[in-house]
Amino acid sequence: MTQHFQTRDRILESATQLMIEDGIQMSMASLASRAGVAVGTLYNHFESKEVLVRAIYSRLSDTFYGALTRQADPTQNARQKLDSYILRYIDFFDAEPQQAVLFEYLSSMPVVPAAVMAEAFAGPTTHIQDILTQLEAEGALIDAEIGTLGAFIGGAIRNTLKWRRVYNKPLADSDRQTIADMCKRAILVGYGG
């Protein structure tokens, strides 16, 4: 990796940590200090705070999408793909609590236009919509819009895990399966879990 990309990654990692700690009001001076670079170097890599924040969105989305699709089995049927998606979603936000906090912050208080946020998360969104579209074609989904169902799954998982973190309750395998079953029970016709 070249020095340019190492510096850029260090800035992004530092910006991510500061955003988790301080929100969008983080100063560029504090970011430069944390990243160990001059303020001018920040602007060499990111021409404005908005460009920096967009890069944080993009980086989070890429990491999340990679976790959702890593070792995906294209031979699985739609229900198996949904199971895998939900369990990977749970695992990502359980294993990466800081990423979960960042995701919640960025989605609750979007600091970029909605279209930019939608574009940044197009990969993960398309992934679940494809799975749900297959299930819909099989008649396996409740009567609801695909986007709403996908958003429900993600919101239910993130909110449940957030409150488990608040109360310092580690996630056991049985809890993981219960959360997955609740998601499937909510969106699949006749799911008994």
C-alpha positions as a Markdown table, in Angstrom:
| # | Residue | x | y | z |
|---|---|---|---|---|
| 1 | Met | 0.0 | 0.0 | 0.0 |
| 2 | Thr | 1.4 | 3.4 | -0.9 |
| 3 | Gln | 2.1 | 6.1 | 1.6 |
| 4 | His | -0.8 | 8.1 | 0.1 |
| 5 | Phe | -3.3 | 5.4 | 0.8 |
| 6 | Gln | -1.9 | 4.6 | 4.2 |
| 7 | Thr | -2.3 | 8.2 | 5.2 |
| 8 | Arg | -5.9 | 8.3 | 3.7 |
| 9 | Asp | -6.8 | 5.2 | 5.7 |
| 10 | Arg | -5.3 | 6.6 | 8.9 |
| 11 | Ile | -7.4 | 9.8 | 8.4 |
| 12 | Leu | -10.6 | 7.8 | 7.7 |
| 13 | Glu | -10.0 | 5.6 | 10.8 |
| 14 | Ser | -9.3 | 8.6 | 13.0 |
| 15 | Ala | -12.4 | 10.4 | 11.6 |
| 16 | Thr | -14.5 | 7.4 | 12.2 |
| 17 | Gln | -13.4 | 7.2 | 15.8 |
| 18 | Leu | -13.9 | 10.9 | 16.4 |
| 19 | Met | -17.4 | 10.8 | 14.8 |
| 20 | Ile | -18.3 | 7.9 | 17.2 |
| 21 | Glu | -17.0 | 10.0 | 20.1 |
| 22 | Asp | -18.0 | 13.5 | 19.2 |
| 23 | Gly | -20.5 | 13.3 | 16.3 |
| 24 | Ile | -20.2 | 15.5 | 13.2 |
| 25 | Gln | -19.1 | 18.5 | 15.2 |
| 26 | Met | -15.6 | 17.0 | 15.3 |
| 27 | Ser | -13.1 | 19.6 | 14.3 |
| 28 | Met | -10.6 | 19.2 | 11.5 |
| 29 | Ala | -7.8 | 20.3 | 13.8 |
| 30 | Ser | -8.7 | 17.5 | 16.3 |
| 31 | Leu | -8.9 | 15.1 | 13.4 |
| 32 | Ala | -5.5 | 16.1 | 12.1 |
| 33 | Ser | -4.0 | 15.7 | 15.6 |
| 34 | Arg | -5.5 | 12.3 | 16.1 |
| 35 | Ala | -4.4 | 11.1 | 12.6 |
| 36 | Gly | -0.9 | 12.5 | 13.2 |
| 37 | Val | -1.0 | 14.7 | 10.1 |
| 38 | Ala | -1.1 | 18.4 | 9.3 |
| 39 | Val | -4.5 | 20.1 | 8.7 |
| 40 | Gly | -3.3 | 20.8 | 5.1 |
| 41 | Thr | -2.8 | 17.1 | 4.6 |
| 42 | Leu | -6.4 | 16.4 | 5.5 |
| 43 | Tyr | -7.5 | 18.8 | 2.8 |
| 44 | Asn | -5.1 | 17.1 | 0.3 |
| 45 | His | -7.0 | 13.9 | 0.8 |
| 46 | Phe | -10.5 | 15.3 | 1.4 |
| 47 | Glu | -11.3 | 18.7 | 0.0 |
| 48 | Ser | -14.1 | 19.3 | 2.6 |
| 49 | Lys | -15.7 | 17.8 | 5.7 |
| 50 | Glu | -18.6 | 16.7 | 3.5 |
| 51 | Val | -16.3 | 14.8 | 1.2 |
| 52 | Leu | -14.7 | 13.2 | 4.3 |
| 53 | Val | -18.1 | 12.2 | 5.7 |
| 54 | Arg | -19.1 | 10.7 | 2.3 |
| 55 | Ala | -15.9 | 8.6 | 2.5 |
| 56 | Ile | -16.9 | 7.4 | 6.0 |
| 57 | Tyr | -20.3 | 6.4 | 4.7 |
| 58 | Ser | -18.7 | 4.6 | 1.7 |
| 59 | Arg | -16.1 | 2.8 | 3.9 |
| 60 | Leu | -18.8 | 1.6 | 6.4 |
| 61 | Ser | -21.0 | 0.4 | 3.5 |
| 62 | Asp | -18.1 | -1.5 | 1.9 |
| 63 | Thr | -17.2 | -3.2 | 5.2 |
| 64 | Phe | -20.8 | -4.0 | 5.9 |
| 65 | Tyr | -21.4 | -5.4 | 2.4 |
| 66 | Gly | -18.3 | -7.5 | 2.6 |
| 67 | Ala | -19.5 | -9.0 | 5.9 |
| 68 | Leu | -22.9 | -9.8 | 4.4 |
| 69 | Thr | -21.7 | -11.4 | 1.3 |
| 70 | Arg | -18.4 | -13.0 | 2.5 |
| 71 | Gln | -18.5 | -16.8 | 1.7 |
| 72 | Ala | -22.0 | -16.5 | 0.3 |
| 73 | Asp | -23.2 | -19.7 | -1.3 |
| 74 | Pro | -24.9 | -19.0 | -4.7 |
| 75 | Thr | -26.5 | -22.4 | -4.6 |
| 76 | Gln | -28.6 | -21.6 | -1.6 |
| 77 | Asn | -32.4 | -21.2 | -2.1 |
| 78 | Ala | -34.0 | -17.9 | -1.1 |
| 79 | Arg | -34.9 | -19.0 | 2.5 |
| 80 | Gln | -31.3 | -20.2 | 3.1 |
| 81 | Lys | -30.0 | -16.9 | 1.7 |
| 82 | Leu | -32.3 | -15.0 | 4.0 |
| 83 | Asp | -31.1 | -17.1 | 7.0 |
| 84 | Ser | -27.5 | -16.4 | 6.1 |
| 85 | Tyr | -28.2 | -12.6 | 5.5 |
| 86 | Ile | -29.9 | -12.3 | 8.9 |
| 87 | Leu | -27.2 | -14.2 | 10.8 |
| 88 | Arg | -24.4 | -12.3 | 9.1 |
| 89 | Tyr | -26.2 | -9.0 | 9.9 |
| 90 | Ile | -26.5 | -10.0 | 13.6 |
| 91 | Asp | -22.8 | -11.1 | 13.7 |
| 92 | Phe | -21.5 | -7.9 | 12.1 |
| 93 | Phe | -23.2 | -5.6 | 14.5 |
| 94 | Asp | -22.6 | -7.8 | 17.5 |
| 95 | Ala | -18.9 | -8.2 | 16.7 |
| 96 | Glu | -18.3 | -4.6 | 15.7 |
| 97 | Pro | -20.1 | -2.4 | 18.4 |
| 98 | Gln | -18.3 | 0.7 | 17.2 |
| 99 | Gln | -19.4 | 0.1 | 13.7 |
| 100 | Ala | -23.0 | -0.3 | 15.0 |
| 101 | Val | -22.8 | 3.0 | 16.9 |
| 102 | Leu | -21.4 | 4.7 | 13.7 |
| 103 | Phe | -24.1 | 3.2 | 11.6 |
| 104 | Glu | -26.8 | 4.3 | 14.0 |
| 105 | Tyr | -25.4 | 7.8 | 14.2 |
| 106 | Leu | -25.1 | 8.1 | 10.4 |
| 107 | Ser | -28.5 | 6.7 | 9.7 |
| 108 | Ser | -30.3 | 8.7 | 12.5 |
| 109 | Met | -28.6 | 12.0 | 11.8 |
| 110 | Pro | -27.7 | 11.9 | 8.1 |
| 111 | Val | -25.1 | 14.5 | 7.4 |
| 112 | Val | -25.3 | 14.0 | 3.6 |
| 113 | Pro | -28.3 | 14.2 | 1.4 |
| 114 | Ala | -30.5 | 11.1 | 1.4 |
| 115 | Ala | -29.6 | 10.3 | -2.2 |
| 116 | Val | -25.9 | 10.2 | -1.3 |
| 117 | Met | -26.7 | 7.9 | 1.7 |
| 118 | Ala | -28.8 | 5.6 | -0.6 |
| 119 | Glu | -26.0 | 5.5 | -3.1 |
| 120 | Ala | -23.4 | 4.6 | -0.5 |
| 121 | Phe | -25.5 | 1.7 | 0.8 |
| 122 | Ala | -26.7 | 0.5 | -2.6 |
| 123 | Gly | -24.8 | -2.8 | -2.3 |
| 124 | Pro | -26.2 | -4.0 | 1.0 |
| 125 | Thr | -29.7 | -2.7 | 0.0 |
| 126 | Thr | -29.7 | -4.4 | -3.4 |
| 127 | His | -28.4 | -7.6 | -1.7 |
| 128 | Ile | -31.4 | -7.9 | 0.7 |
| 129 | Gln | -33.9 | -6.7 | -1.9 |
| 130 | Asp | -32.8 | -9.5 | -4.3 |
| 131 | Ile | -33.3 | -12.1 | -1.6 |
| 132 | Leu | -36.7 | -10.7 | -0.7 |
| 133 | Thr | -37.7 | -10.5 | -4.4 |
| 134 | Gln | -37.0 | -14.2 | -4.7 |
| 135 | Leu | -39.1 | -14.9 | -1.7 |
| 136 | Glu | -41.9 | -12.7 | -3.0 |
| 137 | Ala | -41.9 | -14.7 | -6.3 |
| 138 | Glu | -42.3 | -17.9 | -4.2 |
| 139 | Gly | -45.2 | -16.4 | -2.3 |
| 140 | Ala | -43.3 | -16.6 | 0.9 |
| 141 | Leu | -43.5 | -13.0 | 2.0 |
| 142 | Ile | -46.2 | -11.1 | 3.8 |
| 143 | Asp | -48.0 | -8.4 | 1.7 |
| 144 | Ala | -45.6 | -5.5 | 2.2 |
| 145 | Glu | -43.2 | -3.4 | 0.0 |
| 146 | Ile | -39.8 | -5.1 | -0.4 |
| 147 | Gly | -37.9 | -2.0 | 0.8 |
| 148 | Thr | -40.0 | -1.8 | 4.0 |
| 149 | Leu | -39.3 | -5.4 | 4.8 |
| 150 | Gly | -35.6 | -5.0 | 4.3 |
| 151 | Ala | -35.5 | -1.9 | 6.4 |
| 152 | Phe | -37.5 | -3.6 | 9.1 |
| 153 | Ile | -35.1 | -6.5 | 9.3 |
| 154 | Gly | -32.1 | -4.2 | 9.7 |
| 155 | Gly | -33.8 | -1.9 | 12.1 |
| 156 | Ala | -35.0 | -4.7 | 14.3 |
| 157 | Ile | -31.6 | -6.3 | 14.5 |
| 158 | Arg | -29.7 | -3.1 | 15.1 |
| 159 | Asn | -32.2 | -1.8 | 17.8 |
| 160 | Thr | -32.2 | -5.1 | 19.6 |
| 161 | Leu | -28.4 | -5.3 | 19.7 |
| 162 | Lys | -28.2 | -1.7 | 20.7 |
| 163 | Trp | -30.3 | -2.3 | 23.8 |
| 164 | Arg | -28.4 | -5.5 | 24.6 |
| 165 | Arg | -25.2 | -3.4 | 24.6 |
| 166 | Val | -26.8 | -0.7 | 26.8 |
| 167 | Tyr | -27.6 | -3.4 | 29.4 |
| 168 | Asn | -24.3 | -5.2 | 28.8 |
| 169 | Lys | -25.9 | -8.4 | 27.8 |
| 170 | Pro | -23.6 | -10.6 | 25.7 |
| 171 | Leu | -25.2 | -12.4 | 22.8 |
| 172 | Ala | -25.4 | -16.1 | 23.2 |
| 173 | Asp | -26.1 | -18.4 | 20.2 |
| 174 | Ser | -29.7 | -19.0 | 21.4 |
| 175 | Asp | -30.2 | -15.2 | 21.5 |
| 176 | Arg | -28.8 | -14.9 | 18.0 |
| 177 | Gln | -31.3 | -17.6 | 16.8 |
| 178 | Thr | -34.2 | -16.0 | 18.6 |
| 179 | Ile | -33.5 | -12.6 | 16.9 |
| 180 | Ala | -33.3 | -14.3 | 13.5 |
| 181 | Asp | -36.5 | -16.3 | 14.1 |
| 182 | Met | -38.3 | -13.1 | 15.2 |
| 183 | Cys | -37.2 | -11.4 | 11.9 |
| 184 | Lys | -38.4 | -14.3 | 9.8 |
| 185 | Arg | -41.7 | -14.7 | 11.7 |
| 186 | Ala | -42.4 | -11.0 | 11.0 |
| 187 | Ile | -41.9 | -11.2 | 7.2 |
| 188 | Leu | -42.5 | -14.7 | 6.1 |
| 189 | Val | -45.9 | -16.2 | 5.5 |
| 190 | Gly | -46.5 | -19.1 | 8.0 |
| 191 | Tyr | -43.1 | -19.1 | 9.5 |
| 192 | Gly | -43.2 | -21.1 | 12.7 |
| 193 | Gly | -39.6 | -20.7 | 13.9 |
